[in-house]
Amino acid sequence: MASLTVLSMTAVPDHLRGALTRWLLEVTPQLYVGTISAKVREELWASVSNCIADGVAVLVHPAANEQGFALRTAGTQRRQPVDFDGLLLIAQARPTAPESQEIAKP
């Protein structure tokens, strides 16, 4: 059964963007939405995951859980999905602060 799928990407190759437009609508640059089957979704995600390189991708699709959706990520991310007792939360990495330097008082 086909279901709504949302795919957001940054810094991905043009050939991948072109391939995705065969199945999904690019509603804004690098944001894709469409109603596709689970098989097509899995094939598209495999292509995205293999070509992501330095980019970032996030896939959201319906799932039989409390929130009603599943989330997948690929690439280097500042935000990571975390399972908290069956609830999907997003953990954001804190930027590392430079080491403080002690200034000698005269």
NUVODREN-95643 format. One record per residue: residue number from 1; residue in three letters; z, y, x of N, C-alpha, C, O in turn. Coordinates in Angstrom, 3 decimals. Atoms other than C-alpha are relative to their C-alpha. Layout:
<nodes>
<node resi="NUM" resn="ALA" n_up="Z" n_north="Y" n_east="X" ca_up="Z" ca_north="Y" ca_east="X" c_up="Z" c_north="Y" c_east="X" o_up="Z" o_north="Y" o_east="X"/>
...
</nodes>
This chain:
<nodes>
<node resi="1" resn="MET" n_up="0.000" n_north="-1.180" n_east="0.838" ca_up="0.000" ca_north="0.000" ca_east="0.000" c_up="0.000" c_north="1.246" c_east="0.885" o_up="0.751" o_north="1.311" o_east="1.858"/>
<node resi="2" resn="ALA" n_up="0.112" n_north="-1.230" n_east="-0.777" ca_up="-0.914" ca_north="3.425" ca_east="1.347" c_up="1.191" c_north="0.915" c_east="-0.270" o_up="1.725" o_north="0.962" o_east="-1.378"/>
<node resi="3" resn="SER" n_up="-1.126" n_north="-0.919" n_east="0.149" ca_up="1.801" ca_north="5.980" ca_east="1.968" c_up="-0.232" c_north="1.250" c_east="0.839" o_up="-1.026" o_north="1.249" o_east="1.780"/>
<node resi="4" resn="LEU" n_up="0.132" n_north="-1.272" n_east="-0.688" ca_up="2.142" ca_north="9.558" ca_east="3.137" c_up="0.526" c_north="-0.124" c_east="1.432" o_up="1.604" o_north="-0.673" o_east="1.661"/>
<node resi="5" resn="THR" n_up="-0.358" n_north="0.038" n_east="-1.414" ca_up="2.265" ca_north="9.903" ca_east="6.924" c_up="-0.191" c_north="1.387" c_east="0.583" o_up="-1.177" o_north="2.063" o_east="0.291"/>
<node resi="6" resn="VAL" n_up="0.077" n_north="-1.295" n_east="-0.674" ca_up="2.957" ca_north="13.010" ca_east="9.018" c_up="0.096" c_north="-0.259" c_east="1.498" o_up="0.971" o_north="-0.995" o_east="1.955"/>
<node resi="7" resn="LEU" n_up="0.034" n_north="0.162" n_east="-1.451" ca_up="2.114" ca_north="13.200" ca_east="12.728" c_up="-0.128" c_north="1.373" c_east="0.640" o_up="-1.061" o_north="2.120" o_east="0.347"/>
<node resi="8" resn="SER" n_up="0.022" n_north="-1.275" n_east="-0.707" ca_up="2.907" ca_north="16.175" ca_east="14.951" c_up="-0.109" c_north="-0.286" c_east="1.486" o_up="0.585" o_north="-1.161" o_east="2.004"/>
<node resi="9" resn="MET" n_up="0.207" n_north="0.230" n_east="-1.427" ca_up="1.717" ca_north="16.397" ca_east="18.560" c_up="-0.174" c_north="1.321" c_east="0.731" o_up="-0.580" o_north="2.323" o_east="0.142"/>
<node resi="10" resn="THR" n_up="0.270" n_north="-1.145" n_east="-0.862" ca_up="1.586" ca_north="18.851" ca_east="21.444" c_up="-0.585" c_north="-0.510" c_east="1.302" o_up="-0.240" o_north="-1.598" o_east="1.762"/>
<node resi="11" resn="ALA" n_up="0.599" n_north="0.284" n_east="-1.307" ca_up="-0.476" ca_north="18.835" ca_east="24.642" c_up="-0.610" c_north="-1.397" c_east="0.066" o_up="-0.274" o_north="-2.190" o_east="0.946"/>
<node resi="12" resn="VAL" n_up="0.679" n_north="1.291" n_east="-0.005" ca_up="-2.659" ca_north="15.856" ca_east="23.780" c_up="-1.496" c_north="0.203" c_east="0.252" o_up="-2.023" o_north="1.286" o_east="0.000"/>
<node resi="13" resn="PRO" n_up="1.431" n_north="-0.129" n_east="-0.290" ca_up="-6.270" ca_north="15.154" ca_east="24.816" c_up="-0.827" c_north="0.261" c_east="-1.261" o_up="-0.473" o_north="-0.180" o_east="-2.355"/>
<node resi="14" resn="ASP" n_up="0.877" n_north="-0.319" n_east="1.136" ca_up="-9.073" ca_north="16.455" ca_east="22.593" c_up="-0.572" c_north="-1.251" c_east="-0.660" o_up="-0.727" o_north="-1.290" o_east="-1.880"/>
<node resi="15" resn="HIS" n_up="0.582" n_north="1.207" n_east="0.594" ca_up="-10.542" ca_north="12.968" ca_east="22.139" c_up="0.972" c_north="-0.668" c_east="-0.963" o_up="0.546" o_north="-1.275" o_east="-1.946"/>
<node resi="16" resn="LEU" n_up="-0.998" n_north="0.560" n_east="0.913" ca_up="-7.278" ca_north="11.843" ca_east="20.529" c_up="0.067" c_north="0.808" c_east="-1.287" o_up="0.168" o_north="0.243" o_east="-2.377"/>
<node resi="17" resn="ARG" n_up="0.000" n_north="-0.858" n_east="1.194" ca_up="-7.266" ca_north="14.810" ca_east="18.171" c_up="-1.199" c_north="-0.319" c_east="-0.881" o_up="-1.075" o_north="-0.385" o_east="-2.104"/>
<node resi="18" resn="GLY" n_up="1.203" n_north="0.338" n_east="0.755" ca_up="-10.826" ca_north="13.954" ca_east="17.153" c_up="0.115" c_north="-1.339" c_east="-0.708" o_up="-0.308" o_north="-1.481" o_east="-1.855"/>
<node resi="19" resn="ALA" n_up="-0.171" n_north="1.322" n_east="0.591" ca_up="-9.965" ca_north="10.312" ca_east="16.542" c_up="0.934" c_north="0.045" c_east="-1.207" o_up="0.700" o_north="-0.643" o_east="-2.201"/>
<node resi="20" resn="LEU" n_up="-0.951" n_north="-0.091" n_east="1.109" ca_up="-7.029" ca_north="11.251" ca_east="14.309" c_up="-0.608" c_north="0.637" c_east="-1.239" o_up="-0.230" o_north="0.297" o_east="-2.361"/>
<node resi="21" resn="THR" n_up="0.607" n_north="-0.675" n_east="1.160" ca_up="-9.185" ca_north="13.486" ca_east="12.103" c_up="-0.886" c_north="-0.940" c_east="-0.814" o_up="-1.316" o_north="-0.579" o_east="-1.910"/>
<node resi="22" resn="ARG" n_up="0.742" n_north="0.993" n_east="0.795" ca_up="-11.089" ca_north="10.378" ca_east="10.996" c_up="0.868" c_north="-0.547" c_east="-1.127" o_up="0.352" o_north="-0.974" o_east="-2.160"/>
<node resi="23" resn="TRP" n_up="-0.921" n_north="0.596" n_east="0.956" ca_up="-7.994" ca_north="9.247" ca_east="9.106" c_up="0.932" c_north="1.003" c_east="-0.664" o_up="1.370" o_north="0.789" o_east="-1.794"/>
<node resi="24" resn="LEU" n_up="-0.991" n_north="-0.960" n_east="0.487" ca_up="-5.763" ca_north="12.306" ca_east="8.651" c_up="-0.583" c_north="1.408" c_east="-0.032" o_up="-1.558" o_north="1.697" o_east="0.662"/>
<node resi="25" resn="LEU" n_up="0.387" n_north="-1.414" n_east="0.032" ca_up="-6.142" ca_north="15.992" ca_east="7.789" c_up="0.807" c_north="0.770" c_east="1.035" o_up="2.021" o_north="0.591" o_east="1.123"/>
<node resi="26" resn="GLU" n_up="-0.699" n_north="-0.861" n_east="-0.952" ca_up="-5.283" ca_north="18.469" ca_east="10.555" c_up="0.296" c_north="1.307" c_east="-0.736" o_up="-0.533" o_north="2.216" o_east="-0.755"/>
<node resi="27" resn="VAL" n_up="-0.332" n_north="-1.136" n_east="0.854" ca_up="-3.467" ca_north="21.001" ca_east="8.359" c_up="0.296" c_north="1.268" c_east="0.793" o_up="0.019" o_north="2.370" o_east="0.319"/>
<node resi="28" resn="THR" n_up="-0.141" n_north="-1.078" n_east="-0.974" ca_up="-2.479" ca_north="23.208" ca_east="11.306" c_up="-0.287" c_north="-0.639" c_east="1.351" o_up="-0.296" o_north="-1.866" o_east="1.452"/>
<node resi="29" resn="PRO" n_up="0.306" n_north="0.619" n_east="-1.289" ca_up="-3.308" ca_north="22.741" ca_east="14.984" c_up="1.065" c_north="-1.018" c_east="0.408" o_up="2.244" o_north="-0.694" o_east="0.556"/>
<node resi="30" resn="GLN" n_up="-0.801" n_north="1.125" n_east="-0.476" ca_up="-1.891" ca_north="19.375" ca_east="16.042" c_up="1.074" c_north="-0.471" c_east="-0.981" o_up="2.055" o_north="-1.090" o_east="-0.570"/>
<node resi="31" resn="LEU" n_up="-0.855" n_north="0.546" n_east="1.053" ca_up="-0.139" ca_north="18.647" ca_east="12.715" c_up="-0.912" c_north="-0.725" c_east="-0.988" o_up="-1.765" o_north="-0.111" o_east="-1.629"/>
<node resi="32" resn="TYR" n_up="0.878" n_north="0.840" n_east="0.809" ca_up="-1.735" ca_north="15.770" ca_east="10.807" c_up="0.765" c_north="-0.597" c_east="-1.166" o_up="1.918" o_north="-1.004" o_east="-1.025"/>
<node resi="33" resn="VAL" n_up="-0.605" n_north="0.543" n_east="1.220" ca_up="-1.027" ca_north="14.581" ca_east="7.253" c_up="-1.051" c_north="-0.839" c_east="-0.706" o_up="-2.224" o_north="-0.470" o_east="-0.757"/>
<node resi="34" resn="GLY" n_up="0.933" n_north="0.821" n_east="0.755" ca_up="-2.580" ca_north="11.792" ca_east="5.247" c_up="0.696" c_north="-1.167" c_east="-0.665" o_up="1.846" o_north="-1.483" o_east="-0.362"/>
<node resi="35" resn="THR" n_up="-0.478" n_north="1.196" n_east="0.678" ca_up="-2.122" ca_north="8.797" ca_east="2.994" c_up="-0.783" c_north="-1.169" c_east="0.564" o_up="-1.973" o_north="-1.322" o_east="0.288"/>
<node resi="36" resn="ILE" n_up="0.658" n_north="1.111" n_east="-0.680" ca_up="-2.884" ca_north="5.685" ca_east="5.038" c_up="0.854" c_north="-1.259" c_east="-0.135" o_up="2.041" o_north="-1.188" o_east="-0.455"/>
<node resi="37" resn="SER" n_up="-0.725" n_north="1.269" n_east="0.075" ca_up="-1.924" ca_north="2.012" ca_east="5.075" c_up="0.871" c_north="-0.171" c_east="1.241" o_up="0.696" o_north="0.522" o_east="2.243"/>
<node resi="38" resn="ALA" n_up="-0.891" n_north="0.279" n_east="-1.135" ca_up="0.775" ca_north="0.629" ca_east="7.361" c_up="-0.791" c_north="-0.513" c_east="1.194" o_up="-0.458" o_north="-0.189" o_east="2.333"/>
<node resi="39" resn="LYS" n_up="0.826" n_north="0.537" n_east="-1.087" ca_up="-1.868" ca_north="-1.204" ca_east="9.411" c_up="-0.703" c_north="1.131" c_east="0.742" o_up="-0.699" o_north="1.157" o_east="1.973"/>
<node resi="40" resn="VAL" n_up="0.680" n_north="-1.144" n_east="-0.626" ca_up="-3.847" ca_north="1.994" ca_east="10.055" c_up="1.020" c_north="0.861" c_east="0.734" o_up="0.759" o_north="1.319" o_east="1.847"/>
<node resi="41" resn="ARG" n_up="-1.051" n_north="-0.789" n_east="-0.643" ca_up="-0.616" ca_north="3.867" ca_east="10.817" c_up="0.416" c_north="-0.628" c_east="1.334" o_up="0.574" o_north="0.084" o_east="2.325"/>
<node resi="42" resn="GLU" n_up="-0.393" n_north="0.687" n_east="-1.237" ca_up="0.369" ca_north="1.240" ca_east="13.422" c_up="-1.081" c_north="0.124" c_east="1.068" o_up="-0.767" o_north="0.325" o_east="2.241"/>
<node resi="43" resn="GLU" n_up="1.106" n_north="-0.127" n_east="-0.953" ca_up="-3.064" ca_north="1.376" ca_east="15.061" c_up="-0.094" c_north="1.423" c_east="0.543" o_up="-0.292" o_north="1.621" o_east="1.742"/>
<node resi="44" resn="LEU" n_up="0.034" n_north="-1.395" n_east="-0.451" ca_up="-3.051" ca_north="5.181" ca_east="15.177" c_up="1.166" c_north="0.298" c_east="0.935" o_up="0.989" o_north="0.975" o_east="1.947"/>
<node resi="45" resn="TRP" n_up="-1.168" n_north="-0.255" n_east="-0.846" ca_up="0.470" ca_north="5.238" ca_east="16.629" c_up="-0.163" c_north="-0.668" c_east="1.365" o_up="0.254" o_north="-0.108" o_east="2.379"/>
<node resi="46" resn="ALA" n_up="0.255" n_north="0.664" n_east="-1.282" ca_up="-0.541" ca_north="2.734" ca_east="19.312" c_up="-0.943" c_north="0.851" c_east="0.853" o_up="-0.733" o_north="0.989" o_east="2.058"/>
<node resi="47" resn="SER" n_up="0.931" n_north="-0.871" n_east="-0.732" ca_up="-3.443" ca_north="5.019" ca_east="20.284" c_up="0.697" c_north="1.254" c_east="0.504" o_up="0.504" o_north="1.659" o_east="1.650"/>
<node resi="48" resn="VAL" n_up="-0.725" n_north="-1.216" n_east="-0.380" ca_up="-1.216" ca_north="8.098" ca_east="20.318" c_up="0.965" c_north="-0.304" c_east="1.141" o_up="1.006" o_north="0.432" o_east="2.127"/>
<node resi="49" resn="SER" n_up="-0.988" n_north="0.358" n_east="-1.020" ca_up="1.510" ca_north="6.366" ca_east="22.356" c_up="-0.640" c_north="-0.267" c_east="1.358" o_up="-0.070" o_north="0.065" o_east="2.397"/>
<node resi="50" resn="ASN" n_up="0.684" n_north="0.320" n_east="-1.254" ca_up="-0.996" ca_north="5.180" ca_east="24.955" c_up="-0.648" c_north="1.206" c_east="0.661" o_up="-0.861" o_north="1.197" o_east="1.874"/>
<node resi="51" resn="CYS" n_up="0.725" n_north="-1.161" n_east="-0.528" ca_up="-2.688" ca_north="8.583" ca_east="25.380" c_up="0.862" c_north="1.249" c_east="0.148" o_up="0.344" o_north="2.301" o_east="0.523"/>
<node resi="52" resn="ILE" n_up="-0.819" n_north="-1.210" n_east="0.095" ca_up="0.263" ca_north="10.962" ca_east="25.156" c_up="0.160" c_north="0.728" c_east="1.329" o_up="0.247" o_north="1.956" o_east="1.332"/>
<node resi="53" resn="ALA" n_up="-0.140" n_north="-0.592" n_east="-1.349" ca_up="0.606" ca_north="11.575" ca_east="28.965" c_up="1.161" c_north="0.995" c_east="0.036" o_up="2.317" o_north="0.600" o_east="-0.121"/>
<node resi="54" resn="ASP" n_up="-1.046" n_north="-1.030" n_east="-0.087" ca_up="2.516" ca_north="14.899" ca_east="29.296" c_up="0.348" c_north="0.609" c_east="-1.349" o_up="1.207" o_north="1.487" o_east="-1.432"/>
<node resi="55" resn="GLY" n_up="-0.234" n_north="-0.579" n_east="1.315" ca_up="2.447" ca_north="15.634" ca_east="25.591" c_up="1.186" c_north="-0.623" c_east="-0.712" o_up="1.929" o_north="-1.430" o_east="-0.153"/>
<node resi="56" resn="VAL" n_up="-1.096" n_north="0.469" n_east="0.854" ca_up="4.878" ca_north="14.942" ca_east="22.778" c_up="-0.589" c_north="-0.335" c_east="-1.364" o_up="-1.451" o_north="0.385" o_east="-1.867"/>
<node resi="57" resn="ALA" n_up="0.458" n_north="0.372" n_east="1.336" ca_up="4.302" ca_north="13.136" ca_east="19.479" c_up="1.185" c_north="-0.467" c_east="-0.845" o_up="2.104" o_north="-1.119" o_east="-0.351"/>
<node resi="58" resn="VAL" n_up="-1.019" n_north="0.421" n_east="0.963" ca_up="6.461" ca_north="12.599" ca_east="16.386" c_up="-0.726" c_north="-0.498" c_east="-1.238" o_up="-1.591" o_north="0.190" o_east="-1.780"/>
<node resi="59" resn="LEU" n_up="0.597" n_north="0.612" n_east="1.184" ca_up="5.493" ca_north="10.294" ca_east="13.521" c_up="1.095" c_north="-0.194" c_east="-1.043" o_up="2.165" o_north="-0.719" o_east="-0.734"/>
<node resi="60" resn="VAL" n_up="-0.940" n_north="0.184" n_east="1.114" ca_up="7.262" ca_north="10.338" ca_east="10.126" c_up="-0.743" c_north="-0.726" c_east="-1.108" o_up="-1.843" o_north="-0.335" o_east="-1.496"/>
<node resi="61" resn="HIS" n_up="0.609" n_north="0.764" n_east="1.087" ca_up="6.527" ca_north="7.783" ca_east="7.425" c_up="1.084" c_north="-0.595" c_east="-0.884" o_up="2.229" o_north="-0.711" o_east="-0.449"/>
<node resi="62" resn="PRO" n_up="-0.993" n_north="0.561" n_east="0.912" ca_up="8.275" ca_north="6.246" ca_east="4.398" c_up="0.583" c_north="-1.306" c_east="0.529" o_up="-0.108" o_north="-2.073" o_east="1.199"/>
<node resi="63" resn="ALA" n_up="-0.669" n_north="1.234" n_east="-0.380" ca_up="10.795" ca_north="3.457" ca_east="5.007" c_up="1.067" c_north="-0.332" c_east="-1.038" o_up="1.550" o_north="0.545" o_east="-1.755"/>
<node resi="64" resn="ALA" n_up="-1.009" n_north="0.446" n_east="0.960" ca_up="13.225" ca_north="1.407" ca_east="2.942" c_up="1.388" c_north="0.142" c_east="0.626" o_up="2.011" o_north="-0.847" o_east="1.014"/>
<node resi="65" resn="ASN" n_up="-1.344" n_north="-0.263" n_east="-0.512" ca_up="16.427" ca_north="3.051" ca_east="4.171" c_up="0.622" c_north="1.119" c_east="-0.835" o_up="0.006" o_north="1.611" o_east="-1.780"/>
<node resi="66" resn="GLU" n_up="-0.708" n_north="-1.017" n_east="0.790" ca_up="18.962" ca_north="5.580" ca_east="2.895" c_up="-0.719" c_north="1.335" c_east="-0.043" o_up="-0.714" o_north="2.015" o_east="-1.069"/>
<node resi="67" resn="GLN" n_up="0.688" n_north="-1.289" n_east="-0.062" ca_up="16.934" ca_north="8.583" ca_east="4.027" c_up="-1.395" c_north="-0.058" c_east="-0.615" o_up="-1.944" o_north="0.973" o_east="-1.004"/>
<node resi="68" resn="GLY" n_up="1.317" n_north="0.151" n_east="0.602" ca_up="13.651" ca_north="7.186" ca_east="2.720" c_up="-1.148" c_north="0.204" c_east="0.975" o_up="-2.309" o_north="0.196" o_east="0.563"/>
<node resi="69" resn="PHE" n_up="1.054" n_north="-0.159" n_east="-0.981" ca_up="11.747" ca_north="7.734" ca_east="5.970" c_up="0.441" c_north="-0.538" c_east="1.354" o_up="1.631" o_north="-0.700" o_east="1.623"/>
<node resi="70" resn="ALA" n_up="-0.242" n_north="0.420" n_east="-1.382" ca_up="11.438" ca_north="6.502" ca_east="9.552" c_up="-0.661" c_north="1.022" c_east="0.906" o_up="-1.625" o_north="1.681" o_east="0.518"/>
<node resi="71" resn="LEU" n_up="0.504" n_north="-0.983" n_east="-0.953" ca_up="10.794" ca_north="8.631" ca_east="12.609" c_up="-0.214" c_north="-0.698" c_east="1.341" o_up="0.642" o_north="-1.454" o_east="1.801"/>
<node resi="72" resn="ARG" n_up="0.291" n_north="0.548" n_east="-1.324" ca_up="9.143" ca_north="7.643" ca_east="15.893" c_up="-0.392" c_north="1.147" c_east="0.917" o_up="-0.975" o_north="2.137" o_east="0.475"/>
<node resi="73" resn="THR" n_up="0.373" n_north="-1.029" n_east="-0.967" ca_up="8.702" ca_north="9.680" ca_east="19.052" c_up="-0.657" c_north="-0.640" c_east="1.211" o_up="-0.414" o_north="-1.807" o_east="1.521"/>
<node resi="74" resn="ALA" n_up="0.628" n_north="0.428" n_east="-1.251" ca_up="6.581" ca_north="9.387" ca_east="22.193" c_up="-0.126" c_north="1.221" c_east="0.897" o_up="-0.291" o_north="2.340" o_east="0.413"/>
<node resi="75" resn="GLY" n_up="0.107" n_north="-1.102" n_east="-0.944" ca_up="6.426" ca_north="11.493" ca_east="25.341" c_up="1.366" c_north="0.525" c_east="0.391" o_up="2.398" o_north="0.014" o_east="-0.045"/>
<node resi="76" resn="THR" n_up="-1.236" n_north="-0.615" n_east="-0.467" ca_up="9.015" ca_north="13.659" ca_east="27.024" c_up="0.521" c_north="0.952" c_east="-1.053" o_up="-0.167" o_north="1.893" o_east="-1.447"/>
<node resi="77" resn="GLN" n_up="-0.565" n_north="-0.788" n_east="1.092" ca_up="11.317" ca_north="15.152" ca_east="24.424" c_up="1.329" c_north="0.610" c_east="0.384" o_up="2.097" o_north="0.017" o_east="1.142"/>
<node resi="78" resn="ARG" n_up="-1.347" n_north="-0.567" n_east="-0.100" ca_up="14.266" ca_north="17.511" ca_east="24.388" c_up="0.881" c_north="-0.538" c_east="-1.107" o_up="2.106" o_north="-0.553" o_east="-0.981"/>
<node resi="79" resn="ARG" n_up="-0.749" n_north="0.515" n_east="1.148" ca_up="15.288" ca_north="16.021" ca_east="21.062" c_up="-0.260" c_north="-1.491" c_east="-0.130" o_up="-1.404" o_north="-1.942" o_east="-0.075"/>
<node resi="80" resn="GLN" n_up="0.101" n_north="1.448" n_east="0.104" ca_up="16.001" ca_north="12.321" ca_east="20.655" c_up="0.603" c_north="-0.468" c_east="-1.317" o_up="1.692" o_north="-0.032" o_east="-1.690"/>
<node resi="81" resn="PRO" n_up="-0.590" n_north="0.572" n_east="1.208" ca_up="16.493" ca_north="10.393" ca_east="17.419" c_up="1.138" c_north="-0.940" c_east="0.370" o_up="1.035" o_north="-1.717" o_east="1.320"/>
<node resi="82" resn="VAL" n_up="-1.189" n_north="0.821" n_east="-0.252" ca_up="19.912" ca_north="8.713" ca_east="17.275" c_up="0.415" c_north="-0.640" c_east="-1.314" o_up="0.529" o_north="0.040" o_east="-2.334"/>
<node resi="83" resn="ASP" n_up="-0.486" n_north="0.702" n_east="1.181" ca_up="21.041" ca_north="6.054" ca_east="14.805" c_up="1.519" c_north="0.132" c_east="-0.039" o_up="2.215" o_north="-0.291" o_east="0.884"/>
<node resi="84" resn="PHE" n_up="-1.439" n_north="-0.183" n_east="0.176" ca_up="24.498" ca_north="6.955" ca_east="13.518" c_up="0.405" c_north="-0.721" c_east="-1.280" o_up="0.301" o_north="-0.156" o_east="-2.369"/>
<node resi="85" resn="ASP" n_up="-0.383" n_north="0.823" n_east="1.149" ca_up="25.746" ca_north="4.171" ca_east="11.211" c_up="-1.095" c_north="-0.070" c_east="-1.054" o_up="-0.823" o_north="0.061" o_east="-2.248"/>
<node resi="86" resn="GLY" n_up="1.126" n_north="0.135" n_east="0.917" ca_up="22.291" ca_north="3.759" ca_east="9.680" c_up="-0.631" c_north="1.318" c_east="-0.417" o_up="-1.618" o_north="1.320" o_east="-1.151"/>
<node resi="87" resn="LEU" n_up="0.532" n_north="-1.320" n_east="0.317" ca_up="21.668" ca_north="7.496" ca_east="9.391" c_up="-0.693" c_north="0.558" c_east="1.234" o_up="-0.103" o_north="0.598" o_east="2.314"/>
<node resi="88" resn="LEU" n_up="0.755" n_north="-0.538" n_east="-1.127" ca_up="18.998" ca_north="9.015" ca_east="11.601" c_up="0.364" c_north="1.463" c_east="0.223" o_up="0.216" o_north="2.294" o_east="-0.674"/>
<node resi="89" resn="LEU" n_up="-0.328" n_north="-1.369" n_east="-0.384" ca_up="20.164" ca_north="12.150" ca_east="13.404" c_up="-0.817" c_north="0.364" c_east="1.230" o_up="-1.343" o_north="-0.510" o_east="1.918"/>
<node resi="90" resn="ILE" n_up="0.739" n_north="-0.468" n_east="-1.173" ca_up="18.507" ca_north="14.278" ca_east="16.080" c_up="0.993" c_north="0.603" c_east="0.978" o_up="1.740" o_north="1.521" o_east="0.638"/>
<node resi="91" resn="ALA" n_up="-0.852" n_north="-0.521" n_east="-1.069" ca_up="20.351" ca_north="14.874" ca_east="19.348" c_up="-0.856" c_north="0.869" c_east="0.901" o_up="-1.907" o_north="0.438" o_east="1.376"/>
<node resi="92" resn="GLN" n_up="0.742" n_north="-0.917" n_east="-0.865" ca_up="19.195" ca_north="17.858" ca_east="21.344" c_up="0.699" c_north="0.069" c_east="1.351" o_up="1.902" o_north="0.319" o_east="1.432"/>
<node resi="93" resn="ALA" n_up="-0.563" n_north="-0.052" n_east="-1.352" ca_up="19.689" ca_north="17.756" ca_east="25.102" c_up="0.352" c_north="1.442" c_east="0.339" o_up="-0.416" o_north="2.368" o_east="0.081"/>
<node resi="94" resn="ARG" n_up="-0.415" n_north="-1.335" n_east="-0.418" ca_up="21.619" ca_north="20.694" ca_east="26.435" c_up="-0.646" c_north="0.326" c_east="1.334" o_up="-0.748" o_north="-0.537" o_east="2.205"/>
<node resi="95" resn="PRO" n_up="0.552" n_north="-0.368" n_east="-1.303" ca_up="19.988" ca_north="22.616" ca_east="29.235" c_up="1.098" c_north="-0.031" c_east="1.048" o_up="2.237" o_north="0.358" o_east="0.790"/>
<node resi="96" resn="THR" n_up="-1.003" n_north="0.066" n_east="-1.055" ca_up="21.731" ca_north="22.053" ca_east="32.510" c_up="0.224" c_north="1.390" c_east="0.564" o_up="-0.727" o_north="2.095" o_east="0.901"/>
<node resi="97" resn="ALA" n_up="-0.355" n_north="-1.319" n_east="-0.529" ca_up="23.564" ca_north="25.148" ca_east="33.704" c_up="-0.028" c_north="-0.061" c_east="1.527" o_up="0.397" o_north="-1.055" o_east="2.116"/>
<node resi="98" resn="PRO" n_up="-0.016" n_north="-0.009" n_east="-1.458" ca_up="23.061" ca_north="26.139" ca_east="37.324" c_up="1.441" c_north="-0.005" c_east="0.489" o_up="2.341" o_north="0.533" o_east="-0.156"/>
<node resi="99" resn="GLU" n_up="-1.350" n_north="0.066" n_east="-0.539" ca_up="26.041" ca_north="25.454" ca_east="39.496" c_up="0.499" c_north="1.403" c_east="0.281" o_up="-0.211" o_north="2.231" o_east="0.851"/>
<node resi="100" resn="SER" n_up="-0.551" n_north="-1.326" n_east="-0.215" ca_up="28.318" ca_north="28.435" ca_east="39.584" c_up="0.365" c_north="0.172" c_east="1.474" o_up="0.857" o_north="-0.747" o_east="2.128"/>
<node resi="101" resn="GLN" n_up="-0.311" n_north="-0.289" n_east="-1.398" ca_up="28.744" ca_north="30.059" ca_east="42.935" c_up="1.228" c_north="0.895" c_east="0.022" o_up="1.314" o_north="1.881" o_east="-0.710"/>
<node resi="102" resn="GLU" n_up="-1.206" n_north="-0.782" n_east="-0.108" ca_up="32.108" ca_north="31.377" ca_east="43.905" c_up="-0.251" c_north="1.162" c_east="0.960" o_up="-0.748" o_north="0.976" o_east="2.071"/>
<node resi="103" resn="ILE" n_up="0.195" n_north="-1.189" n_east="-0.821" ca_up="32.009" ca_north="34.904" ca_east="45.241" c_up="1.322" c_north="0.335" c_east="0.688" o_up="2.364" o_north="0.482" o_east="0.050"/>
<node resi="104" resn="ALA" n_up="-1.222" n_north="-0.316" n_east="-0.759" ca_up="34.472" ca_north="35.667" ca_east="47.986" c_up="0.394" c_north="1.437" c_east="-0.242" o_up="-0.445" o_north="2.337" o_east="-0.206"/>
<node resi="105" resn="LYS" n_up="-0.502" n_north="-1.357" n_east="0.216" ca_up="36.644" ca_north="38.673" ca_east="47.281" c_up="0.428" c_north="0.572" c_east="1.341" o_up="1.076" o_north="-0.118" o_east="2.127"/>
<node resi="106" resn="PRO" n_up="-0.371" n_north="-0.602" n_east="-1.280" ca_up="37.088" ca_north="41.111" ca_east="50.177" c_up="1.474" c_north="0.331" c_east="0.098" o_up="1.925" o_north="0.844" o_east="1.122"/>
</nodes>
